[in-house]
Amino acid sequence: MKHQACLIRIAVVAGLAFYWWGPGVDPVAAQVPRIQGQGTAASGMGNAFSAQADDPSALHYNPAGMTQLHGVEVMTGVLLSGGTTNFTSPTGVTATGDRNGSVAWPPPGHLYITANLKDLGVTALGDLTAGIGLTVPFGSLTRWPNDGPFRTATTFNTLPLLDIKPTVAYKLTEDLSIGLGADIYTFSGLFGEGHVERRSVWPGGGGIPAGTQVELFGRDTAAGFNASLLYTPLRNADGKPIANIGIVYRSQATLHLSGAFLANGAKVSDAEATFVLPQVITGAIAIWPVRTREREWKLEVDVDHVGWKSVRNLDVQLANGSTIPQPLNWRNTYAVMVGTEHKWLALESLPAWEVALRAGYTNQQTQMPDLTFDPGVPSADVHIIGGGLGLLCKEQGRFLGVIACGELGVGVLKPKSIGLDLSYQAALYEDRTITGNRNPTVNGLYKTTLHTGGVSIKVAY
């Protein structure tokens, strides 16, 4: 009897692995190297920001740009994301997936703190700027009906992975800066489920009744690094850049996910898998056709190359020591980002305020072939359009026309400026018809539209 129970358990584990781990334990990460922006100003410009990199989100987009910041600066914000994916099977069966409600919750967020050490009186280290960031690079989620046509493939999927980013930047010359940082990927119960999670409905067999709610979860901590440079070949009479070139390299990192299979909340078996977060190489050029003391106009183009080809398989290691091979065969992709910003620096109607209008466009490829497509993420070529508004109140500017912005703090925490950035993006996915998937219930037409609203607050001391 014990031997028979052991065989049933192995069969169940193998079946669960086939249904869950097959198409991809990390479908959220699979679609994008960066989730819809990691700074609201950058989001408003279609994420074309790696050559500008002049607010604290430079810590993510191009750490070398941190040398352009002064004193201590803090920036924090969130992205509110909603939308739907509509599925139609070859036989006409339909289903709708969402973000686990109207808006994904908790929302992906970001926090950056930078300090220019020379401005703070630490001169022995030269022109060094240090910073630390916290982002949620792959934090979106997808929910499908429990009675949907591919419920045996997925009903819920989330990856609330955190990226902790200790970073430094150094100004080698007046026109050349470099940056170096770590990316520490981990999970925390303070954000979402605290682990990668995938749910589905068991089709029956292996000792588990059909219709059982089954779940896979796992977690790990892994580290990578990033290196960057920012070069300014042209400046205006005031010394401000009118042309910048940025290059950023983000290394791959390997997550050895360790977790368990559950059936109706009860543990069935331990399981492990290895997933590689790919390397990303970014090149960026920004020019300012207009940059005076009254106004500025910037144009920028960025290109990302994402090495998804490194994800060849997602083999599952079972508790009994056996391995289930899971080929993925993803392909490398590019993303092209174009953005512009027009900034008014000296408005008579708003003394000591700066106002910026932004717009941008991103074109991003999918890396998933039809064979390994997973409904847990709307993976298709996507066009992202959007815009944004930026408001910056300097020390002598009046908040609500009453209080000087420089008086809103206390003691040494009185700010030199306070900024508010808002953005909106619409992600218009190309219709995608899946054929030949290794889970036939997944085959069909997918139509996806996502909407994202961003808000960031930044304070300079």
Sequence and secondary structure as in RCSB ss.txt:
>XXXX:A:sequence
MKHQACLIRIAVVAGLAFYWWGPGVDPVAAQVPRIQGQGTAASGMGNAFSAQADDPSALHYNPAGMTQLHGVEVM
TGVLLSGGTTNFTSPTGVTATGDRNGSVAWPPPGHLYITANLKDLGVTALGDLTAGIGLTVPFGSLTRWPNDGPF
RTATTFNTLPLLDIKPTVAYKLTEDLSIGLGADIYTFSGLFGEGHVERRSVWPGGGGIPAGTQVELFGRDTAAGF
NASLLYTPLRNADGKPIANIGIVYRSQATLHLSGAFLANGAKVSDAEATFVLPQVITGAIAIWPVRTREREWKLE
VDVDHVGWKSVRNLDVQLANGSTIPQPLNWRNTYAVMVGTEHKWLALESLPAWEVALRAGYTNQQTQMPDLTFDP
GVPSADVHIIGGGLGLLCKEQGRFLGVIACGELGVGVLKPKSIGLDLSYQAALYEDRTITGNRNPTVNGLYKTTL
HTGGVSIKVAY
>XXXX:A:secstr
 HHHHHHHHHHHHHHHHHHHTTT S HHHHH SSSS SSHHHHHTTT  TTT  STTHHHH GGGGGG  SEEEE
EEEEEEEEEEEEE TTS EEEEBSSSSS SS  EEEEEEEETTTTT  TT SEEEEEEEE TT  EEE  TTSTT
TTT SEEE   EEEEEEEEEEEETTEEEEEEEEEEE  TTSTTSSEEEEEE  SBTTB TT EEEEEEE  EEEE
EEEEEEEEEE TTS EEEEEEEEEE  EEEEEEEEEEETTEEEEEEEEEEEE  EEEEEEEEEEEE SSEEEEEE
EEEEEE GGG  B  EEETTS EE  B     EEEEEEEEEEEES BTTBTTEEEEEEEEEEEE     GGG  T
TS  S EEEEEEEEEEEEETTSEETTTEEGGGSS GGG  SEEEEEEEEEEEEE  EEE S SSGGG EEEEEEE
EEEEEEEEEE 
